[in-house]
Amino acid sequence: MSDDARPAEAGTAPGRRAWRRRPVVLVTAVALLLGGGTAVTVAVAGQEPAPPQVSDAAGSGRSAGPGVTSSPGVTPVPGMTPVPGMTSSPGTNPAPSETPEPVAPAPEPLPVRVEIPSIGVSSELLHLGLNDDGTVEVPAGADIDRAAWFDGSPRPGAVGPAVIEGHVDSPNGESVFYDLAAVEPGARVTVERADGSTAEFVVDRVESYPKDEFPTLAVYGNTDGPELRVITCGGSWDPSVGHYRDNTVVFAHLS
């Protein structure tokens, strides 16, 4: 989903402007560079995996194991005078009282649409994963101008950085995130979800990074709460490699 995947016929001679020379390829969980349709994944050592979608309830709030009771009552020793709280029937232990383990919360609903009113974005969301070579799939064909949720990231509203990506331009002209660099702090990003609910995010900042200095951990690393990253290309077009020089990244938190 990147302008770096610009088709050969779109690479025009000097003076011809088929695509606007500003923001498009998205970056993957590592910086994704697309040139002439070939994706190159740049690995980053030490990157932490994305946080789990559902917190593991194991280890917290577990009930006592079998045979451990939660109510007073012990079997008196023959010849002992029972005292308050002791069982008066010799040889009979009270039945264990078991507390059910807490049930892990259900996963957040799947995202189906993203809206950024301040720049006029309203797009159904594709759900894209990884290609066989480990690079992130990008919108193509009839869907090239739609935004996509990277399904290797948390669902929007879950703890961690959900990632939405899109082209800045395409063979059709301006694409879904053409004006992403114009988003300002405080702007709202709404993600509609399959159950009819919405996850509302507030933009913290918008950054531009050279592709060869992309801060993968800062963008894709674990976070304490639900966050959102919206990514496209930016900067000027580099004809020597066939893609834009920078990436534009919107950082937002759940409101």
N, C-alpha and C positions, 0 to 999 in steps of 0.2 A: 504494500500500500504505500507506494512511495514514488515521488517524482523521479527518484533515481532509476526507476524502472521505465523511464521514458522510452517509448518505442523508437526504432531507428528513423521512421518517417517523421517523427516529431523533432528530431535533431536537425534544425533548419540551418541554412546557410546564413552568414552574417547579414543582418538587416531584416531577416524574417522572424517574426515573433509568434510561435505557435503556442507556447506555454509561458506564463508569466514567470520571470526569474525571481521567485521568492519562495517561502516555505513549502516541503512534502515528504518524504519518506518517513515512515515511522521507524522508531527505534525499537529493537526487541529487548528482551530481558538482558540483552547485551546490546551494544550499539549495532544497529542493522544498517548496512550500507548496500544499496542496490545500484548496480551499474550495468546498463545495457541488458537488464532483465536478469542478471545473475546476482544472487544474494551472497554476501560474505559475512559470516558471523565472527565478531571479535570477542573472544572469551575474556572474562575478567576473573582473575584468581581471587578466591576468598569470598565470592559473592554468596550472601545468605539466600536460602530459598524463600519464596513468598510465604507469608504466614498462612496457617491452615484456615480453611473457610469456617470450620466449626471447632470451637475450643474443645479440647479433650477433657472430659469431666473426671477421668481416672485420677485417683490420688487425692481428690478433694471431696469432702462430704460423704465418704464411704461409711456405711453402717458397720457396726461391730460384726465380727464373723460369727458363724454358727456356734451356739453354746454359750454365748455371752448375752446376758439378759440386761434389759434396761430398767427392770422393775425390782424393788427389794424382795427378798424372799430366799431363804436358804434352808436346806434340810437340817433339822436339829439332830445332834448326836444323841443316840439312846441314853436316857438317864439325865439329859439336860432339861432344864425347865425352859420352855420356850419364852422368848422375850418378844416384845412388840416388833413386828416386821419379819418374824421368822415363821416358817411353815409349821403348822401343827400336825401335819400328816407325815409321819416318818416314811422315808424312802421315796417320796415324791418330789421331783424337781419341777419348778414352774416352767412352763413352755417359754422358749426364747422369744423375745420380742424383736422382730426384724424391721428395720427402717429401709424402705426402698431407696436405691441409689438415685441421685438426681439425674434427670433425663437431659441429655445434651440438647441445646437449642437447635431448631431446624436450620438448614442453610438459608442464606438470604435468597430471595427469588431471583431468577435470571433477568438480566437487563434486556430491554427490548427497544428503547429509544433514548436518544440524548438530545437535550435542548440547551442552547446558550443564547438566550434572548438578546443580549447586548450586541451580538454580531450576526444575529439572524440565522443561527444554526438550528435546524430541526431535522434529525435523521434517524431512520430506523437503524438498529444496530445489528451488524453481522456478528456471529460468534466464530472467531478464527483462532486456530491453535498454531502448531508447528508443522513445518514441512518435513519431509523425510531427512533432509540434511541438517535439521536442527534450527533452521531459521524460521522466523515468524511469517505466517501466511499474511498476504496483503490483499485488500479488495481488488478485484479484477473483473474484466468483462462487463456485463450489464450492471454489476454492483460497484464499479470502480469509484464512483463518487459518493458512496455511503461510508459512514463511520463504522468502526468495528471494535468490539470488546475483545481483548486478548484473554482467552479462556485459561491461560496459564497464570493469570493474576486473580486475586480475590474478587468475588462478586461485589459490585458497588453497594456499600452499606455494611459490608463485613470488615473486620479489622485487617488493616493492611492497605497497600496502594493498588486500587483497581486501575487498570490501564485501558484507555480508549485511544484509538489511533485513527488517522485518516490522511488522505492526500491533501496537499495544498492546491494542486492543479492536476490536470489530466489531459488526455487528447481532446476532451470535450470543452476545455477551458478552465475557468475557476472551479475548484472542487470544494468539498465540504468544509475544510479548515483553512480556506484561503485567507481569512481575516483573523486567524487564531492569535497572531502576534499583537493584535490590537486589543485583546481582552485586558481589562484593568483589575487590580485587586478590589475585592468586594463584589465583583460580578457573580451572578448565580449560574450554576450548572445543574440542571435537573436530569436525573436518570429515571425514566419510567421502567417499571418492572412487570414481570409476567402476571403477577397476582393483582395488578391494578394499583399497587402502592408506588410511591416515588422516594428516591433518595436525593435529598437536596444538599448540594455542596456550595461552599463559598470560596472564591478564588483568593489564595494567599499571595501568590506572586507568579510572574511569567518570566521565564529565563530563556536565553539563547546560548547554545553551546556549540563550539566547533565539533564536528563529528569525530575527529581524532582525539578529543578531550572530553568525550561524553561521560558524565559522572554516573555510571551505571548503578552503583550502590545507593547514591542519594535519591535516584529516581525509582528504582525497583526494590530497594531494601526494606526490611521490616519497619513497621511504624507502630506506635502505641495505640492508635485508634483508626477508625475508618477514614481513608483518604482517597484522593483521585488524582490521576495524571492524565492529561490530554496531550498527545504528542503528534507533531507533524514536522515537515522540513522547514528550513528557514535560510536566511542569508542569501548570498549570490550564487548563481549557477557556475559550476566549474566544468567547462567543456572538456578539459583534459581527462576527467574521470567519469563524466556523464551523470553527475548528481549535484544537489545543492551542498554547500559547504557546511551548513549548520543544521541544528535541530531546535525547534521551538517547543518548550515544555511548560504547560500550565500546571501549577501545584494548587490543590484545593483540599479542604477538609469538610467533613460532614457537619452540617449546621444543626 
